[in-house]
Amino acid sequence: MHLTIHPEVAEALGAGQPVVALESTIISHGLPRPDNLRVAREIEGSVRQGGAVPATIAVVDGVPRIGLDDDALRTVAEDDGVVKVSVRDLGTLVARRGHGATTVAATAHLAALAGIRVFATGGLGGVHRGARDTWDESADLTTLAVTPVAVVCAGVKSILDVAATLERLETLNIPVLGYRTDRFPGFYLADSGYGVDWSVETAGDVADVMRARDDLSCGGGLLVANPVAAQDELDRAVHDDVLARGLAAAEEAGVRGKDVTPFLLDYFHTATGGRSLEVNVALVRSNAVLAAGIATALAP
């Protein structure tokens, strides 16, 4: 297997201790420099705070790495040659020995190969606005449909078509659990305006669902929707105004496909004077702590 597993992560997996996978696209493409390196370390610290071992995943020098040492983490955060890599890109990038920051899809895929069952991120990818014409849908959805990993996130980014994304999650048999909520979160907002069918109160409840799904051979992954805390969410009026202007700016600039998300995240950061970055960091850290609790409850 062409994977390099950090010794701390390998030891934890071998001993049946809790491990939480973390994506690296947020480091290279989701957060501005130099904050990205600092925040990446803080997120790993949040996993440790929750009692688990962090395993940030990326491709460095053509090698998929499960857990990054400081040099590799710095490469992902600072090297201009780091590309955003989904599952379909992994083989090509590895063959060309490049650097890649893994999306939710690629992170989940590599985590499952390493035997990691729980993964924390910011927001799940989904169906983009206008997908009826563009067919623009994130590979996060189809990957999660066949990958046995629980993804803890703050719902999907509000730049997406939330209703269509929820429909696709249902079609793909991906269960959605609201963590202490019956509303589906909208990343910067605690409530996207849509509900969820099932809610759970504890990390142990999520672990119970995962075990039951294993026993029933349900296959695929699980989405745990953890809303951003009320005191941390973006003001809704500000959010709606910035989103409308950001979508218009992306259209005018001809931004398409996988470039839309980083463009709009950067637009939000600039338009809100950095407030959106604060929200982003707060929700990812919250998700990391919850994921650590789930991994701990799932451990033998």
N, C-alpha and C positions, 0 to 999 in steps of 0.2 A: 504493500500500500504506500503510495507516494504522499505520506503525511509525516510531518514532524510535530510531535507532541511535547510541549514544555515539560521538563522533569516534574515540576510541582503538580501539574495537571495529570500527568501519567500516574504519579504516585497516588493521587486522590482517587482517580478512576479505578486503579487496581485494588484500592482498599475499600471501595464502595462508598466513598465519601461524596458529599454533594459538590457538584460542579455546575457552573452557569456559563453558557456560551454568550459572547458579546460580538456584535458586528463591528466592522471597521470602516464602512462607508461614512458613518457619522463623523469619524475622525478626519478623513481626508476630504470629504465633499459636503458634510452637513454642518460643520462648525468652522468659524474663521480662525486663521492663525493669528497669534500664537496660542489662543485660548484652547484650541483643539487638543493639544498634547496634555495640558493641565487637566482638562475635563475628562479625557480618556483615563487618566490615572485616578481621578475622583470617582468615576463610575466603577472601576475595578475595586476601589476602596469600599464602595457601597455594597458590592457583592460580598466582600469580606465581612463587612459590618453585619450582614444578614446570615453569616455563618457558613458561607460556601467559598469555593475556590473559583476565581474568575478565569475564563479562557477566551481572551480576545482572539478572533480568527481573522487571518489575512493571508495573502500570498506574497512572499518576499523572495526575490531572486528565483522565481519559478517554483518555489516550494510552498505548498499549503501548510500553514502553521496553526496549530491548535494551542493557543497561549503564546504571548509574545514577550520576549525579553525587552529590556529598555532600548537597545539599539534598534530592534525591529519595530517597536512602537514609534520611535522617533522617525524612522524611515517612512512609515505610513502617514505620519502627521506632517512631515516636512518635505518629502521628495516630490518634485513636480511631475515625475514620471509615473506616479501611482494612478492606475486607471480603476474605474468603477467596474466590478466584475460580478456577473450573475452566473448561474449554473452553466448556461450555454457557452460562456466565455472561458471557463476554467481550463479545459483541455488546451486551448490555443495559447492562453497566457502561460501555462506551465511549460508547454513545449518551447515557447520563446523566452523562457526564463525571466519574465517580467515581474513587476510589482503590481499587486492588485488589492484594492479594498473591497471586501465582500459585502454584497447586498444582503437583505434578509434571506432571500432565496439561497444564495451561495453559502451563507453562514449556517443556515439550517441544514443544508445538504452535508457540509463538511462536519458539522457537529454530530449529526447522526452517524456518519462514518466512524467517528471517534468514540461513539457510545455515550454521547451527552444528550440528555433528554429534555433539558430546560434551557431556554434562550430568552434573554431580555433585550429589547430594542426600544426605539422611540415610538414610531408609527409604522404600521404595516402598509405595504403598497397595495394598490387596488385598481379599480376601474377608473380611468381618467374621464373627465368631462369631455363630451363629444365623441366618446368611444363608439357610438352607433355609426359614425362615419369613419373614424380612424382605426378602430379595432385596438386601441391602445389600452392594454391591460397588463398589470404587473405580473411577472413570473413568480412573485411571492405567493400568489394564490394557488397556482397549479403545483408549485413545489410543495407547499404545505399540505396539499391534498394527498400526497403520497409519502410524506416524510414524518416519521413518528417523533415529533418534537413539539413541546408546548411552548408557544411564543407569547411572552408577556409584553404587551404594548399599550399605548394610550389610544387605542382604536386605530383609525386610519387618518392620514393627513387631510385636513379640511379642504385642501386644494383638489381633492378627488370627488368623484360622484359617489357619495356615501351610500345612497339607496341601492345603486347598481352593484356596488361592492358587496353589500349584505346579501343581495340576491345571488351573486356568484359564490359566496361562501356557503350558502345553503345548497346550491346546485352541486358544489364540489364536496359536499358532506364534511365540511369543516365546522365543528361545533364552536360556538362562541359563548364564553362564560363571562358575565359581567362581575367584576370583583367589587362586592358591596354596593352594587348599583343595578338598576334595571334599565338603564339608559346606555346607549352605545356612545363612547367618547369620540370627540373630534380633534384629538391631538392638542392643539392650543386651548381647546374648549372642553369642559368636562362633559358636555352633552351636545352631541351632533344633531339632535332633533329626532333621533330614531331610537327605538327600544331594542332590548335583547330578550330572548325567550327564557334564558336561564341565568341565575345569579348565584354566587357562592359567597360565603362569609369569611373563610379562612384559607390559608395555603394548604392545609390538610384536606380541605374539601376538593381542591383541584387535584391533589395527589390521588384521592379516592377515585375521582372520575378517570384519571389516567390509568389506574390499575384496572378499573372495570372495563375500559375500552380495550386494554390488552387482553383481558380474559375473554372478551367477546370477539377478538380478532377484527376490530373495527378498522384498523389501519389508518394511516395518515396522521395529521397533526391536530393540534388543539389551539384555539386562540383565547387567551385570557385578557380581557379588556379592562385595564386599570386606569380610571380617569385621573387626570391631573387634579391635584388638590385645589379646592375652591380658592384658597388664598394665593395660589400660584398661577391660575389660568389668566389668559389674556382677556382684556375687556372686550365684550362681544361686539360692541359698536366699532371699536378700533379694528378688531379682527375682520369684520365684514367689509369695512372700507378698504383696508390694505389688500385683502384678497381680491376684491373687484379690480383695484388698480394694478395689482400684480399680474392677474390673468390678462388684462388688456396689454400690459407691457410685454408679456411673453408672446402674445399673439403678434404684436407689432414688430417684435424682434425676430419672429420666425422660429422661436424655440420649440422643439418637438421632442417626443419620445422621452428617453431617460434623462435628457438635459432639463426637462421641465421642473422636476423636484428641486435640484440644487439651485436653479435660477430663482424659484419662488421663495425658497428658504432664505437665500441671500437678500431678496427683495424685502421680505418680512423683517430681517435683521436691520437693514438700513432704514426702512420706513418707520419702525417702532423704536429707533434709537437704541437698539440692543435688548429691548424688553423681551422680544420673542426668543432670543438666545437664553435668557434667564429661565423662561418657561420650558424651553426644550431641555435644558440641563436638569431642571427640577423633576420633570416627568420621567426622564431616563433614569435618574438616580432612584426614584420611587419604584420604577419597574425592576431595577436591579435588586433592590432589597426584597421585593415580593418574590421575584424569581428564585432568590437564594432560599427563601422560606419554603417554596414549593419543592425545590431540589432536596432540601433537608428532610421534608416530610416524606419524600419519595424514596429516600435512601433506606437500604435494608436495616 
